[in-house]
Amino acid sequence: MNGLRVVLVTQRFWPLAGREEKLLQWLAEGLDARGVQTTIVTSQWQSSWPEKYCLGNLPVVRLPQSELPVWGVLRHMAALSGWINDHLAEIDVVCVSGLDYTSFAALGSTLGAGLPTVLRAERNGPRGACRWQDQATFGWAVRSRCQSAEMIVAPCQAVVDELLTAGYAREKIRLLPNGVPIPQAADADAISEMRLTLAEISGICTSPGPAPLGVFVGKLENGQGLFDLLHAWATVVRHFPAAQLWLAGEGKQRPELEAVVEALGLAGKVFLPGVFDDATDLIAAADVVVHPAHHEGGSLALLEALAGGAACVATDVPGNRAAIRHEENGLLVPRGDVGALSRAICRILGDRPLASAMGLAGRGRAAREFPSETMIDAHLSLFHELAASRRAGAA
């Protein structure tokens, strides 16, 4: 053990495993492997869930929560503040995912105790922290307190820019790009087996073999460009009649997306299989991974696609440009341009050598620039820096 004691706070965690929750898990596992005493504090969304459990070696604490909008938030804030107060002597650094009511509650306990607190601003755009603070009840108060944190971590420059515009101090913002594990490259036989396995598990894939497969991984929410993708896919299937599209994830737009699938005559061509706790096999089985978001910062799903060696088509927005070099390891198209999106997808599906070359280049770039090891080491360095500063101040 290196003596450092870190608490990672997130409202959602396993089994509610979205991409951001997976990142926190990778970070926690990496810190644990480096000898850091790491505890994850999250919400108990269902009363039947145990209050404490271990995910591998990681202790996870679930605090009371409720689905009721106002009462649930207040209950969780009070529980989090109380838990931190009870464990102040056992913590060196607190790191909170998001700049919302959870951060507000955590800072309410840590600021007075002089406990270093790091906030992670996960996204930019309509789903980002700054927009939430502009629109939420008492968002101005949350912003004011969040600005008092020792450090704000941003995964990409687009998030940095939004934080600066919102009044966060430049010296308190640290750009630490997201990272993902780099899986072993899959050969043709492994990919074929993955497709068959996925078909058996899902029970919905009717052509798991040579049929072209497109994949989106992420939340089915506003701003993801999914209606653009469905309209583009209607064109794709005219050129590749057997082609299938999987929208892997859950979200508020699922009913609307299902209605559009029916309206466009894409039943049997587009499937919504739900959330994949680990999308590695799904990505490896795909011929093209599509990320059509209108606004996004440091998308983990896109980085996972690169790491998995998939050919990628993404919208030309700042977060995607950070990962995709056009014509080298993927194709970028203007956001909202359905025609350009369908043409790019068809180009990938119709040119296997191009898709293979882009996938190889993407995997290489992910391994060089976005490995989870680099992200973990950068966070560990920051945590040590803040803990040392606190000890020096107390001396």
C-alpha positions as MATLAB code, in Angstrom:
seq = 'MNGLRVVLVTQRFWPLAGREEKLLQWLAEGLDARGVQTTIVTSQWQSSWPEKYCLGNLPVVRLPQSELPVWGVLRHMAALSGWINDHLAEIDVVCVSGLDYTSFAALGSTLGAGLPTVLRAERNGPRGACRWQDQATFGWAVRSRCQSAEMIVAPCQAVVDELLTAGYAREKIRLLPNGVPIPQAADADAISEMRLTLAEISGICTSPGPAPLGVFVGKLENGQGLFDLLHAWATVVRHFPAAQLWLAGEGKQRPELEAVVEALGLAGKVFLPGVFDDATDLIAAADVVVHPAHHEGGSLALLEALAGGAACVATDVPGNRAAIRHEENGLLVPRGDVGALSRAICRILGDRPLASAMGLAGRGRAAREFPSETMIDAHLSLFHELAASRRAGAA';
ca = [
       0.000    0.000    0.000;
       1.245    3.504   -0.766;
      -0.731    5.023    2.099;
      -3.104    7.111   -0.019;
      -6.812    6.794    0.805;
      -9.226    7.866   -1.938;
     -13.022    7.920   -2.021;
     -14.730    7.936   -5.438;
     -18.304    9.247   -5.352;
     -20.867    8.604   -8.083;
     -24.665    8.584   -8.028;
     -24.830    5.542  -10.277;
     -22.646    2.461  -10.210;
     -22.846   -1.251  -10.921;
     -25.279   -2.768  -11.846;
     -26.282    0.573  -13.432;
     -23.260    0.364  -15.677;
     -23.165    3.143  -18.263;
     -19.932    4.326  -19.844;
     -19.132    6.864  -17.100;
     -19.747    4.239  -14.442;
     -17.354    1.910  -16.262;
     -14.717    4.639  -16.289;
     -15.026    5.062  -12.514;
     -14.662    1.297  -12.172;
     -11.515    1.264  -14.322;
     -10.129    4.166  -12.303;
     -10.929    2.474   -8.990;
      -9.444   -0.855  -10.090;
      -6.317    0.893  -11.367;
      -5.843    2.826   -8.132;
      -6.344   -0.361   -6.127;
      -3.724   -2.150   -8.251;
      -1.292    0.682   -7.440;
      -1.762    0.232   -3.732;
      -4.283    3.009   -3.122;
      -6.972    2.288   -0.530;
      -9.993    3.022   -2.703;
     -13.655    3.132   -1.679;
     -16.600    3.738   -3.990;
     -19.610    5.569   -2.538;
     -22.823    5.488   -4.561;
     -26.617    5.322   -4.234;
     -28.844    2.473   -3.115;
     -31.425    2.762   -5.877;
     -33.351   -0.307   -4.723;
     -33.952   -1.227   -1.090;
     -33.158   -4.870   -1.866;
     -29.587   -3.984   -2.835;
     -27.031   -4.535   -0.042;
     -25.714   -1.378    1.586;
     -22.139   -2.672    1.381;
     -20.468   -5.150   -0.942;
     -17.156   -5.720   -2.721;
     -16.604   -5.507   -6.465;
     -13.483   -7.607   -6.696;
     -11.209   -6.014   -4.112;
     -13.112   -2.738   -4.086;
     -15.407   -1.880   -1.177;
     -18.624   -0.253   -2.382;
     -20.923    1.695   -0.054;
     -24.505    2.383   -1.124;
     -26.252    5.301    0.558;
     -30.060    5.698    0.785;
     -31.722    7.011   -2.364;
     -35.268    7.348   -3.661;
     -36.792    7.515   -7.123;
     -38.913   10.479   -5.969;
     -37.300   13.506   -7.652;
     -36.968   16.003   -4.792;
     -37.024   13.685   -1.798;
     -34.548   11.307   -3.429;
     -32.008   14.077   -4.058;
     -32.322   15.500   -0.552;
     -32.096   12.063    1.034;
     -28.970   11.179   -0.900;
     -27.328   14.551   -0.188;
     -27.913   14.189    3.541;
     -26.656   10.602    3.563;
     -23.516   11.483    1.600;
     -22.693   14.468    3.778;
     -23.179   12.356    6.900;
     -21.028    9.504    5.611;
     -18.128   11.815    4.723;
     -18.334   13.537    8.117;
     -18.180   10.143    9.823;
     -15.084    9.092    7.834;
     -13.066   12.319    7.555;
     -10.122   10.848    9.458;
      -9.944    7.909    7.019;
      -9.822    9.899    3.748;
      -7.026   11.778    1.979;
      -8.842   12.786   -1.222;
     -12.462   12.731   -2.410;
     -13.205   12.541   -6.152;
     -16.796   13.117   -7.311;
     -18.203   12.300  -10.743;
     -20.260   15.283  -11.921;
     -20.809   18.887  -10.846;
     -24.310   18.571   -9.440;
     -26.135   18.088   -6.141;
     -23.831   15.185   -5.238;
     -20.794   17.457   -5.525;
     -22.644   20.156   -3.578;
     -23.257   17.738   -0.700;
     -19.716   16.331   -0.714;
     -18.131   19.786   -0.725;
     -20.377   20.842    2.132;
     -18.463   18.368    4.302;
     -14.982   18.461    2.784;
     -14.423   22.214    2.468;
     -14.749   22.914    6.189;
     -12.458   19.993    7.018;
      -9.812   21.014    4.495;
     -10.184   17.673    2.715;
      -9.019   17.927   -0.933;
     -11.898   17.394   -3.342;
     -11.674   16.727   -7.078;
     -14.729   17.013   -9.330;
     -14.964   15.315  -12.706;
     -16.859   17.302  -15.356;
     -17.776   14.328  -17.530;
     -19.408   16.007  -20.548;
     -20.036   19.233  -22.406;
     -23.035   20.466  -24.389;
     -26.719   20.000  -23.458;
     -25.951   17.030  -21.197;
     -22.915   18.658  -19.620;
     -22.342   20.085  -16.151;
     -22.403   23.755  -17.134;
     -25.730   23.493  -18.959;
     -27.198   21.566  -16.021;
     -26.096   24.286  -13.612;
     -27.712   26.921  -15.847;
     -31.067   25.131  -15.788;
     -31.339   23.257  -12.481;
     -33.118   24.492   -9.383;
     -30.448   26.250   -7.285;
     -27.942   25.465  -10.014;
     -26.274   28.805   -9.322;
     -25.601   27.719   -5.732;
     -24.186   24.391   -6.910;
     -21.888   26.215   -9.337;
     -20.678   28.604   -6.662;
     -19.736   25.756   -4.327;
     -18.203   23.635   -7.109;
     -15.930   26.553   -7.962;
     -14.435   26.114   -4.477;
     -13.199   22.578   -5.169;
      -9.430   22.092   -5.277;
      -9.524   20.819   -8.844;
     -11.942   20.162  -11.704;
     -10.949   17.369  -14.078;
     -12.032   17.787  -17.716;
     -11.696   14.919  -20.225;
     -11.316   17.125  -23.309;
     -10.760   20.720  -24.389;
     -14.456   21.263  -25.145;
     -15.263   20.682  -21.471;
     -12.404   22.977  -20.434;
     -13.775   25.758  -22.643;
     -17.279   25.453  -21.169;
     -15.923   25.555  -17.620;
     -13.933   28.698  -18.361;
     -16.964   30.367  -19.939;
     -19.012   29.462  -16.852;
     -16.540   31.245  -14.585;
     -14.377   28.412  -13.273;
     -10.784   29.460  -12.560;
      -8.292   28.250  -15.151;
      -5.772   27.222  -12.492;
      -8.350   24.868  -10.975;
      -9.042   22.994  -14.220;
      -6.906   19.982  -15.101;
      -7.206   18.425  -18.574;
      -6.952   14.657  -18.094;
      -8.177   12.784  -21.193;
     -10.286    9.705  -20.622;
      -8.691    6.356  -21.211;
      -9.940    2.847  -21.918;
      -8.498   -0.659  -21.598;
      -6.957   -1.931  -24.818;
      -8.342   -5.443  -25.485;
      -6.530   -8.091  -27.460;
      -7.140   -7.870  -31.188;
      -9.758  -10.344  -32.386;
      -9.164  -12.467  -35.481;
     -11.797  -13.398  -38.070;
     -12.734  -16.669  -36.337;
     -13.135  -14.923  -32.983;
     -15.303  -12.223  -34.545;
     -17.554  -14.828  -36.178;
     -17.918  -16.615  -32.840;
     -18.713  -13.312  -31.112;
     -21.518  -12.637  -33.574;
     -23.030  -16.057  -33.035;
     -22.798  -15.662  -29.260;
     -24.370  -12.215  -29.361;
     -27.182  -13.545  -31.520;
     -27.862  -16.366  -29.081;
     -27.779  -14.073  -26.044;
     -29.968  -11.358  -27.526;
     -32.371  -13.573  -29.420;
     -32.902  -10.751  -31.915;
     -30.065  -10.883  -34.414;
     -31.452  -12.726  -37.416;
     -28.300  -12.611  -39.566;
     -25.290  -13.007  -37.271;
     -22.916  -14.243  -39.962;
     -21.681  -12.199  -42.943;
     -24.387   -9.524  -42.794;
     -22.933   -6.012  -42.312;
     -23.296   -4.910  -38.703;
     -23.358   -1.308  -37.482;
     -23.276   -0.482  -33.784;
     -23.980    2.503  -31.573;
     -23.084    2.262  -27.864;
     -24.336    4.920  -25.479;
     -27.328    6.472  -23.810;
     -30.528    6.710  -25.841;
     -30.980   10.375  -25.060;
     -31.373   13.749  -26.663;
     -28.284   15.106  -28.374;
     -26.928   11.709  -29.428;
     -28.024   12.130  -33.047;
     -29.861    8.808  -33.051;
     -32.774    9.973  -35.206;
     -30.203   11.126  -37.764;
     -28.690    7.655  -37.610;
     -32.035    5.911  -38.148;
     -32.822    8.034  -41.202;
     -29.307    7.405  -42.512;
     -29.758    3.665  -41.966;
     -32.865    3.707  -44.115;
     -30.528    4.684  -46.960;
     -27.827    2.206  -45.919;
     -30.193   -0.778  -46.198;
     -31.062    0.199  -49.772;
     -27.402   -0.418  -50.641;
     -26.837   -3.270  -48.171;
     -30.231   -4.988  -47.706;
     -28.958   -7.430  -45.053;
     -27.291   -4.730  -42.946;
     -28.250   -4.517  -39.281;
     -27.898   -1.682  -36.789;
     -27.716   -2.223  -33.032;
     -28.408    0.701  -30.698;
     -26.903   -0.639  -27.466;
     -28.034    1.313  -24.436;
     -31.022    2.620  -22.541;
     -32.552    6.049  -22.125;
     -35.611    8.243  -22.266;
     -35.764    8.261  -26.068;
     -36.141    4.523  -26.458;
     -39.940    4.616  -27.103;
     -39.540    7.382  -29.702;
     -36.707    5.520  -31.394;
     -38.778    2.337  -31.571;
     -41.616    4.319  -33.163;
     -39.289    5.783  -35.798;
     -37.878    2.319  -36.542;
     -41.413    1.159  -37.346;
     -42.273    4.309  -39.303;
     -39.179    3.971  -41.505;
     -39.823    0.283  -42.163;
     -36.637   -0.735  -40.354;
     -38.137   -3.515  -38.244;
     -35.768   -6.467  -38.546;
     -32.981   -4.085  -39.588;
     -32.546   -2.060  -36.383;
     -32.465   -3.568  -32.887;
     -32.331   -2.072  -29.397;
     -30.791   -4.842  -27.268;
     -30.380   -2.797  -24.086;
     -27.259   -2.073  -22.049;
     -24.069   -4.082  -22.375;
     -22.073   -4.085  -19.154;
     -19.017   -4.809  -21.302;
     -19.318   -3.801  -24.951;
     -15.930   -5.226  -25.994;
     -17.340   -8.191  -27.904;
     -20.083   -6.119  -29.505;
     -17.542   -3.601  -30.782;
     -15.234   -6.328  -32.064;
     -18.141   -7.927  -33.942;
     -19.135   -4.660  -35.648;
     -18.187   -3.663  -39.179;
     -18.693   -0.011  -38.284;
     -19.266    1.848  -35.020;
     -21.261    5.049  -35.427;
     -21.198    7.971  -33.000;
     -23.517   10.663  -34.425;
     -23.692   12.919  -31.335;
     -24.504   16.603  -31.768;
     -22.594   17.519  -28.606;
     -20.174   15.313  -26.724;
     -16.978   15.600  -24.728;
     -14.379   12.860  -24.638;
     -16.832   10.086  -25.505;
     -15.819    6.839  -23.829;
     -17.892    4.804  -26.271;
     -15.892    6.228  -29.172;
     -12.579    5.548  -27.410;
     -13.723    1.987  -26.706;
     -14.526    1.575  -30.396;
     -11.037    2.730  -31.382;
      -9.425    0.458  -28.791;
     -11.454   -2.455  -30.118;
     -10.148   -1.917  -33.646;
     -13.480   -0.851  -35.132;
     -13.846    1.415  -38.139;
     -15.655    4.519  -36.869;
     -17.970    7.128  -38.327;
     -18.571   10.124  -36.063;
     -19.879   13.660  -36.236;
     -17.368   16.463  -36.559;
     -17.732   17.933  -33.059;
     -14.837   18.812  -30.693;
     -15.017   15.724  -28.497;
     -14.990   13.420  -31.525;
     -12.204   15.328  -33.270;
     -10.040   14.634  -30.226;
     -10.251   10.912  -31.013;
     -10.815   10.657  -34.781;
      -8.401   11.846  -37.445;
     -10.493   12.080  -40.594;
      -9.544    9.542  -43.286;
      -6.867    8.049  -41.007;
      -8.623    6.199  -38.196;
     -12.226    7.012  -39.063;
     -14.554    9.334  -40.928;
     -15.996   12.606  -39.620;
     -19.236   14.038  -40.990;
     -21.090   17.305  -40.258;
     -23.506   16.907  -37.367;
     -27.112   16.638  -38.453;
     -26.162   15.816  -42.062;
     -28.068   12.585  -42.687;
     -26.842   12.259  -46.261;
     -23.182   12.577  -45.299;
     -23.697   10.111  -42.456;
     -25.254    7.465  -44.714;
     -22.549    7.936  -47.359;
     -19.773    7.510  -44.804;
     -21.343    4.352  -43.380;
     -21.836    2.887  -46.859;
     -18.245    3.697  -47.729;
     -16.983    1.744  -44.712;
     -19.325   -1.203  -45.318;
     -18.432   -1.331  -48.997;
     -14.645   -1.186  -48.602;
     -13.347   -3.881  -46.259;
      -9.634   -3.011  -46.774;
     -10.375    0.616  -45.858;
     -12.343   -0.459  -42.788;
      -9.546   -2.781  -41.700;
      -6.875   -0.108  -42.165;
      -8.885    2.485  -40.226;
      -9.595    0.010  -37.445;
      -5.909   -0.829  -37.145;
      -4.968    2.859  -37.094;
      -7.629    3.602  -34.489;
      -6.456    0.800  -32.237;
      -2.885    2.064  -32.522;
      -3.889    5.603  -31.626;
      -5.971    4.442  -28.663;
      -3.034    2.408  -27.361;
      -0.655    5.368  -27.714;
      -2.823    8.258  -26.563;
      -5.859    6.956  -24.650;
      -4.929    3.870  -22.619;
      -6.614    3.563  -19.243;
      -3.175    3.195  -17.642;
      -2.286    6.767  -18.606;
      -5.589    8.098  -17.258;
      -5.173    6.228  -13.973;
      -1.585    7.408  -13.500;
      -2.605   11.016  -14.193;
      -5.362   10.869  -11.572;
      -3.030    9.209   -9.081;
      -0.451   11.934   -9.606;
      -3.116   14.597   -9.017;
      -4.382   12.872   -5.868;
      -0.839   12.613   -4.472;
      -0.248   16.275   -5.296;
      -3.351   17.414   -3.433;
      -2.759   15.115   -0.456;
       0.832   16.341   -0.137;
      -0.310   19.958   -0.308;
      -2.771   19.299    2.501;
      -0.087   17.672    4.663;
       2.281   20.583    4.021;
      -0.419   23.052    5.008;
      -1.087   21.189    8.230;
       2.602   21.052    9.185;
];
